[in-house]
Amino acid sequence: MSPTVVVDEHPVHIRTGGVAVSDAAPTVVLVHGAGMDGTVWAQQTRFLSMRGVRALSIDLPGHGQSDGQALSTVGSMADWLVRVLDELGVGDVVIAGHSMGTFIALEVATRFPKLVKSVALYGTATGMPVHPDLLDAAANDVARAGALMTGWSHASGSRIGLNPTPGMWMTGGVQALVERSKPGVLLTDLQACVNYDEAEARAASITCPAMVTIGYQDKMTPAKSGRAMAKAMVRSQHVDLIELPKAGHMMITEEPKVVREALLRAAQATD
């Protein structure tokens, strides 16, 4: 079910939800955040593909099951993603990003506007400074980094064993995901976020429709930062701001129903 793509001489792993969908179907490209991989979009890929949408959750280089080295800048990640889309032969996509992935989505949408139908940003901000304790842990103790990210990323209700998927552990899943990242990947990603200072300018130049989803209890990218991103999109055809009172930074897993239904609407939207 997963398309096979080789970019820069390295295989790229793409998660599709395990459902065959026509290549001509509307396409949603899903981009994960720092230290993670495409499994974070599992609640969205199958839902979308079961409804005739081509869902492509892509592991960035050095992440998950994609080979190669992790890229050190947001711009290089965006360039790489465009090469992936070119190999796949897709365009007119909804590009959805989570956290660091929102910066990648903005880069692609503003620099390659013919490829993008709309953008959907989850856990975003006009800037992403990283706490020194997290940077230190990413360099020296990835398990501790995972614990910090897990604590800061989840709303209070998400920390008590609840999960939209019965039998799964929400916070434990994020902890395990970060811990299994390859050596140096999390630190590389976090430094790329710190060094990226073009988010507000990119947001101000985006012209396609946009959706910004924020969690009230987000400690990684606070709600006010997400609102600032939406406010900066002064040239966008339309900006839809969705605020989730019971979610934190991991709203894609904390409130998956809201996220996937909004992505379906974006995929099915006509000009």
Residue pairs with C-beta under 8 A, 6 or more apart in sequence:
1 16
1 17
1 18
1 19
1 20
2 13
2 14
2 15
2 16
3 14
3 16
3 56
3 88
4 11
5 11
5 12
5 14
5 84
5 87
5 88
6 12
6 87
7 80
7 83
7 84
7 87
8 61
8 68
8 80
8 83
10 61
10 66
10 67
10 68
11 66
11 67
12 58
12 59
12 61
12 66
12 67
12 84
12 87
13 38
13 58
13 59
13 64
13 65
13 66
14 38
14 56
14 57
14 58
14 59
14 84
15 38
15 39
15 41
15 42
15 45
15 56
15 57
15 58
15 59
16 45
16 49
16 54
16 55
16 56
16 57
17 42
17 45
17 46
17 47
17 48
17 49
17 50
17 55
18 46
18 49
19 46
19 49
19 50
21 49
21 52
21 53
21 54
21 55
22 52
22 54
23 54
23 89
23 90
25 52
25 53
25 54
26 52
26 53
26 54
26 92
26 94
26 117
26 267
26 268
27 53
27 54
27 55
27 56
27 90
27 92
27 93
27 94
27 267
28 44
28 48
28 53
28 54
28 55
28 56
28 93
28 94
28 95
28 96
28 263
28 266
28 267
29 56
29 58
29 81
29 85
29 90
29 93
29 94
29 95
29 96
30 38
30 41
30 44
30 45
30 55
30 56
30 57
30 58
30 96
30 97
30 101
31 58
31 60
31 81
31 95
31 96
31 97
31 98
31 101
31 104
31 105
32 38
32 40
32 41
32 57
32 58
32 59
32 60
32 63
32 98
32 99
32 100
32 101
33 40
33 97
33 98
33 99
33 100
33 101
33 123
33 189
34 99
34 100
34 186
34 189
34 190
34 192
34 193
35 63
35 138
35 145
35 146
35 149
35 177
35 178
35 181
35 185
35 186
35 189
35 190
36 63
36 98
36 177
36 178
36 181
37 59
37 60
37 63
37 64
37 65
37 66
37 177
37 181
38 45
38 57
38 58
38 59
38 64
39 57
39 64
39 177
40 98
40 177
40 250
40 252
40 253
41 55
41 57
41 98
41 252
42 57
43 164
43 165
43 252
43 253
43 256
43 259
43 260
44 55
44 57
44 96
44 252
44 256
44 259
44 260
44 263
45 55
45 57
46 55
47 256
47 260
47 264
48 54
48 55
48 260
48 263
48 264
48 267
49 55
51 264
53 263
53 264
53 267
53 268
54 90
56 88
56 90
58 66
58 81
58 84
59 65
59 66
60 66
60 70
60 71
60 77
60 80
60 81
61 67
61 68
61 69
61 70
61 71
61 77
61 80
62 68
62 69
62 70
62 71
62 182
62 185
62 188
63 70
63 181
63 182
63 185
70 182
70 184
70 185
70 188
70 189
71 77
71 80
71 188
71 192
72 188
72 191
72 192
73 192
73 195
73 196
74 100
74 103
74 104
74 107
74 192
74 193
74 195
74 196
74 198
75 107
77 104
77 107
77 192
78 104
78 107
78 108
78 111
81 104
81 108
82 108
82 112
82 115
85 91
85 93
85 115
91 114
91 115
92 115
92 116
92 117
93 115
93 116
93 117
94 116
94 117
94 118
94 119
94 120
94 263
94 266
94 267
95 105
95 108
95 109
95 116
95 118
95 119
95 120
96 105
96 119
96 120
96 121
96 122
96 263
97 103
97 104
97 105
97 106
97 119
97 120
97 121
97 122
97 124
98 122
98 123
98 252
99 122
99 123
99 124
99 128
99 193
99 220
99 221
99 249
100 128
100 189
100 192
100 193
101 122
102 121
102 122
102 123
102 124
102 199
102 229
103 124
103 128
103 193
103 196
103 199
103 202
105 119
105 120
105 121
106 119
106 121
106 199
106 202
106 203
106 206
107 198
107 202
108 115
108 116
109 116
109 119
109 202
109 206
109 208
110 202
110 205
110 206
113 207
113 208
116 208
117 208
117 209
117 266
117 269
118 208
118 209
118 210
118 211
118 266
118 269
119 206
119 208
119 209
119 210
119 211
120 210
120 211
120 213
120 262
120 263
120 266
121 210
121 211
121 212
121 213
121 226
121 229
122 213
122 251
122 252
122 259
123 213
123 214
123 215
123 218
123 220
123 221
123 226
123 249
123 250
123 251
123 252
124 199
124 212
124 214
124 221
124 225
124 226
124 229
125 199
125 221
125 222
125 225
125 226
125 228
125 229
126 199
126 200
126 203
126 225
126 228
126 229
126 232
127 196
127 197
127 199
127 200
127 225
128 193
128 194
128 196
128 199
128 221
129 194
130 190
130 191
130 193
130 194
131 148
133 148
134 145
134 148
134 149
134 190
135 187
135 190
135 191
135 194
137 144
137 145
137 148
138 145
138 186
138 187
138 190
139 187
142 178
142 179
142 181
142 186
143 175
143 179
145 178
145 186
146 174
146 175
146 176
146 177
146 178
146 179
147 175
149 174
149 178
149 220
150 171
150 174
150 175
150 178
151 159
152 219
152 220
152 248
152 249
153 174
153 218
153 219
153 220
153 248
153 249
153 250
154 170
154 171
154 174
154 217
154 248
154 249
154 250
154 254
155 215
155 216
155 217
155 246
155 247
155 248
155 254
156 217
157 246
158 170
158 171
158 247
158 248
158 250
158 254
159 170
159 171
161 169
161 170
162 170
163 169
163 170
163 253
164 253
164 254
164 256
164 257
170 250
170 253
170 254
173 253
174 250
174 253
178 186
199 229
200 228
200 229
200 232
203 229
203 232
203 233
204 232
204 233
204 234
204 235
205 235
206 233
206 235
206 236
207 235
207 236
207 237
208 236
208 237
209 236
209 237
209 238
209 239
209 240
209 266
209 269
210 230
210 233
210 236
210 238
210 239
210 240
211 239
211 240
211 241
211 242
211 262
211 266
212 226
212 227
212 229
212 230
212 233
212 239
212 240
212 241
212 242
213 226
213 241
213 242
213 243
213 244
213 251
213 258
213 259
213 262
214 221
214 223
214 226
214 227
214 241
214 242
214 243
214 244
214 251
215 223
215 244
215 247
215 248
215 249
215 250
215 251
215 254
215 255
216 223
216 243
216 244
216 245
216 246
216 247
217 245
217 246
217 247
217 248
218 226
218 247
218 248
218 249
218 251
219 248
219 249
220 248
220 249
221 249
223 243
226 241
227 241
230 239
230 241
233 239
240 262
242 258
242 262
244 251
244 254
244 255
244 258
246 254
246 255
247 254
247 255
248 254
251 258
251 259
252 259
